[in-house]
Structures are given as structure tokens and as C-alpha cells.
């Protein structure tokens, strides 16, 4: 039998208008009396022909086998791992480079910027205020000075040239 909710209007006579009494709403305890049916046959103990650990054993995949873990050691522990062979990156000066490859290794020269438009941008105009708060480029209308990237690249090129002559 399903539980019922008790809504009696007779008990509300004694209450005042502002107070509300809340109850559980259930008349009786819910009791389930369903029992499981009997098994229609006797248990059969069949021998399991497979290994019991076949689904539990760890088998690494090919991706895990190919992955090489990095060795991170602290320098102050005295463990020295030297995996870099410096002779790998030495350039043999006696090697011959194909002319098509030499063309790829040459530095690109910047195209000359003598156009009319570039001359107009390099002019300093006294009545035009530089808008530094709008633009990220500080020398937009004036003469361009060397950028940090240009200086770093030039220094790296000089180091590379002196290293090659040694």
C-alpha cells in the first residue's frame, strides 16, 4: 500500500494566521516487502579455463615503449649526465656545398626603401604630435633607430662570423 499524505483542515483551527506548522507529510513508515524469488536450479561450479590475471596484468603499449623519459637531476647532488656530443655540431671547413644550397644560406639584403611614400613618412612635421599613447611604435614618423632585435641579430651574426673563421 502506498503512503498517504495527511491534509486535515481540523488541526488548522488552533493555529494563528502568521504561524505555519510543517510536518513530514507521511502517515506511516515506508516498508518494502518484496523478496527475491528462489533460484530455479542448483548452482553449477564450472572450471574457468583461462588465467585469472589475464585482464589484470599490465601490458605497456607501443607508445609507452617508444617514449623516452627525460632525466632531471639537481646539479648539487654530484650526478652528472652529459648527453650532448659537441662534435655533432662542428662544421667541417673542407666540405663542399652545392651552389643551389649556397644561395639558400646567403643573407637576404633588404630592398631599398627610396619610394615617395617612405620619404613622406620619415619627415618630421612640427605641428603633428606623436601619439605614443595610441601606437606601440615610438618612432613612427621620425627617423627609425636600431631596434633591440636588430642589435641582437647583428651581434649573433658577428659571433657566428668570428666562430667560423676560427
Phi, psi and omega in degrees: 000136182282147179291151180245156179260134183268118175236090180253131180275346183288330182281345182278354181292324184280346183279153174275172185292323186275340183267138178238128180258128181248132178241180180287330179089349180260136181278313183235167175288143179281126181231122179257126184246023180281126177251153179286145179286160178288151177288130186285352180216166180284152179293143179244121180267097181267139178287131180274115188281352185258165177292135184290336182261014186290335177264356183254332182298142180275126177234110181291145179279172180294329178294320178291326179289327182277341183289133178254121181280144179277143179261112179252114179234154176280145181287333184277359180272350179085007178267114182252121177242111181247098183258001182257128175263110183293340179289344181295324186263002177286136180264128178282121182290345182271359180283148181257131180253134178298143182301328178293325177286327177297324178295327178287331183274350180290150178286141177281129177271136179292143179290143180296136183253056181261027181281164182296322181293319180292328177292324179292325180287334182274355179286141174267122180251125186290328184276349182264118181277138178289129183261078182288334181282347178260319188258151175273339180274122185279332183247054184290315184259351180261191178285133183282133173265172182288136178278163178297320181297323180294317180293320179295317179296322179293320179295320179293324179293319179296318179296320179295320180293317180291327178291327180286328182284341179286000000 
